[in-house]
Amino acid sequence: MAVVSGMPPSLSFKRSAQSGSKGMTAAWQVVYTENTALSLSGYLFAGAEINLSGMAAGDTIDIRIRKILVPAGAWVIHDQKTYSDAQPVTHPSIHINPLPDVYGVEISMRQTAVAVALLTIETEYYDAKRLGMV
């Protein structure tokens, strides 16, 4: 006789291979992107940490989060913020909260003002997918 299990789906939480150093440019550049090829199979972009401690007076960095909201849809801006000058010594990194997603999420960055040189920014991204999904 077969036994049916009532176990709820579980998530596999991992550090994204897209984490690491990102060299800034004046144009928007995608620093993280993720989507699932399986329609209607949601996953969780589990968040990010972006270290802005290298910024100095005169530096400006824009960070943008975009999502695709419908199948085969266009990217839509979910959030966009600008960070200028040296960041507080007690909190030089920013945190991006988890974001449920079905069709795609993307993080882009650009440096629009340069004090001395274009910066290299350390980033860390996390994914959470249902077990059994790649």
C-alpha positions in Angstrom: 0.0 0.0 0.0 1.4 3.4 -1.0 1.7 6.1 1.7 1.1 9.7 0.7 3.3 12.3 2.3 2.1 15.8 3.2 5.5 17.3 3.1 5.4 20.9 1.9 7.8 22.1 -0.9 11.2 23.3 0.4 13.6 25.8 -0.9 17.3 25.3 -1.8 19.1 28.5 -0.6 22.5 29.2 -2.1 25.0 32.0 -2.8 24.8 32.9 -6.5 27.8 32.2 -8.8 27.2 35.8 -10.1 28.5 37.2 -6.7 31.9 38.9 -6.7 33.8 42.0 -7.9 31.9 44.2 -10.4 33.9 47.0 -12.2 31.7 50.1 -12.7 31.1 51.8 -16.0 29.1 55.0 -16.9 26.4 52.9 -18.7 24.0 50.5 -17.0 25.5 47.1 -16.7 23.7 43.9 -15.5 25.5 42.6 -12.4 22.9 39.9 -11.6 20.1 38.3 -13.5 18.0 35.2 -12.8 14.8 33.7 -14.2 13.2 30.3 -14.5 12.3 28.7 -17.8 9.3 27.0 -16.2 6.3 29.3 -16.5 4.3 29.8 -13.3 7.0 28.2 -11.2 7.9 30.9 -8.8 11.2 31.1 -7.0 12.7 33.6 -4.5 15.5 36.0 -5.3 16.8 35.8 -1.7 18.5 39.1 -1.5 21.9 40.8 -2.0 24.6 42.7 -0.2 26.5 45.4 -2.1 29.6 46.9 -0.5 29.9 50.7 -1.2 32.8 51.3 1.3 35.1 52.3 -1.5 33.1 55.4 -2.4 34.6 58.8 -1.8 33.3 62.4 -2.0 32.4 63.0 -5.6 31.4 59.4 -6.5 27.8 58.5 -7.5 26.5 55.0 -8.1 23.0 54.1 -9.3 21.5 50.7 -8.5 18.4 49.5 -10.3 16.2 46.4 -9.8 14.0 45.3 -12.7 11.4 42.4 -13.1 9.5 40.8 -15.8 5.9 40.6 -14.7 4.2 38.6 -17.5 5.3 35.8 -19.8 7.6 37.1 -22.6 7.1 40.6 -21.1 9.5 43.6 -21.0 11.7 44.6 -18.0 9.9 46.9 -15.6 11.7 49.0 -13.0 10.9 47.6 -9.5 13.2 50.0 -7.6 16.1 52.4 -8.3 18.3 54.3 -5.9 21.3 56.7 -6.2 24.2 56.6 -3.7 26.5 59.6 -3.5 29.8 60.4 -1.8 31.5 58.3 0.9 29.0 56.0 2.7 28.7 56.0 6.5 31.6 54.1 8.2 29.1 52.2 10.4 27.0 51.1 7.4 28.9 51.1 4.1 27.0 48.3 2.5 23.4 48.2 1.2 21.0 45.3 1.5 18.4 44.3 -1.1 15.6 42.4 0.4 14.2 39.0 -0.9 11.9 39.3 -3.9 9.4 36.6 -5.0 9.7 36.2 -8.8 8.3 34.1 -11.6 9.6 35.5 -14.9 12.8 37.2 -14.1 14.7 39.6 -11.9 17.7 41.8 -12.8 20.1 44.1 -10.9 22.1 46.7 -12.8 24.6 49.3 -11.6 26.4 52.3 -13.1 28.8 55.0 -11.8 27.6 58.4 -13.0 30.2 60.6 -11.2 33.8 59.7 -10.5 36.0 61.2 -7.8 39.3 59.6 -8.8 38.6 56.5 -10.9 35.8 54.1 -11.7 35.2 51.8 -8.7 35.2 48.0 -8.3 32.3 47.0 -6.1 32.1 43.8 -4.1 28.7 42.1 -4.4 26.9 39.0 -3.0 23.6 37.6 -4.3 21.5 34.7 -3.0 19.0 32.5 -4.8 16.4 30.2 -3.4 14.7 27.7 -5.6 12.3 24.8 -5.0 14.1 21.6 -4.6 14.3 19.8 -8.0 14.7 23.0 -10.0 18.1 23.9 -11.5 
